[in-house]
Amino acid sequence: MISRVQRLYCYVDESGQDPRSAIFIVVAVVSESDQHRLREQLITVVSLAKTGQRKWHKSRSERRLKYLEVVLERQIAHGEVYVGRYQKPLPYFLPVLETIEHGIRHKAI
C-alpha cells in the first residue's frame, strides 16, 4: 500500500519584541495550494498598496491599510491564515510554535 504524503507550506511572522507593546501577535499562513499563485497574488498586492520591500512598521498607515484591504477583498489565502494573540511578557518561542501547530492541525488531513 502506497500512502500519499501531504505537503504543507507555512509562512510565519510575528509582531516582534517591541517593549512598548502589551501584546504579541503571531500570524501563520498554512497552505497546501499552489505557492506560485499565492506569491504572484501577494506581489500584486504589494504593487497596488505601494508597500514595497520596506518593513511593515516603516510603511505609512495608508499603505498598510490598502494592503490589508486588497488581501481581504481578493480573499488571498482565505481559510489558510491562523492568528495568535498573547499578553506580554512571555517567552516568544512557545506562542510561535503554538500558532504554527494550530494551523497545521487544521490543515493536515
N, C-alpha and C positions, 0 to 999 in steps of 0.2 A: 504494500500500500504506500503510495506516494502522497505526502502531505505538502500542501502549498504553504509557503512561508509568507506571512503578511508583512509588507514593508510599510513602515510609518516614517514620516518626516516630522521633525519637531524643531520649531523656531521659538526661542525664549528671549525675553527681555524683562528687565526689572527697573524699578524707579531709582535704584542706587541707594547710597548710604548718606543722603543729604541730612545733616544733623538738624536742619530747620523743619523737617517734615515729621509729622507724628505717625504717619502710616508708610508701609512698604507695600508696593504693588508689583505683582508678577503676572506677566501675560505669556501664555504659551499657545502657539498655533500647532495643532497636531493634525496632520493630513496624510491621506494615502493617495490623493488625487495627483494629477499631472502638475509637477513642480514647475515646469517650464511655463505653463499657462499662468500659474499663480505669480511667478516672478514678473512676467510681462504685464500683468494687471497692476502690480504694485509699482512698477517703473512708470506706467501711465499715470497713476495717482500722484506720484512724486512730481511728475512733469506738470500736471494740472494744478496742483497745490503750490508748486514752486518752492518746495521744502529743500530740494537739492540734497547734497551729501552731508549737510551740517547736522550736528547733534540736535535731538528733539528740543531740549531746553534752550538751544540757541536760535531756534526758529521763532519768527514772530507769531503772536497769538492767532492772527487771522489766517496764516498759512497752516498752522496746526489744526485749526477748526475746519478749514477747507479739506485737508487731508482726511480727517475723520468723517466728514460729511460724504465725500466721494466713496470711501470704503463702505460706509453703511448703505448709501444709495445703491451702489452696484452689488451689494451683498458679497463682497470679496471674502473668501474663507468662511462663509456662512456655516454655522454649526461646527466649526473647527477651532474656535477661539475659546480658551479657558483662562479665567482670571482669578487670582488670589489676592485678597486684601488683608493685611496683617498690621496689628498695632505694634509700634516700636516701644521700647527697644526689644530686639530679638536677634538670635543668630540667623544670618541671612540665608545660609546654605539650605537649611531644612525647609523653609517656605518655598524656595525654588523647586526643590525635589518634590514637595507635596503637590504643587500645581502641575508639574510635569506628569506625575503619577496619575493625578485626577484625569488629565486629558487622555493619556494612553489607555487607562482603564475604560473610558467611554468609547474610544475609537477601535480598540482591539476586538477582533471577532472571537 
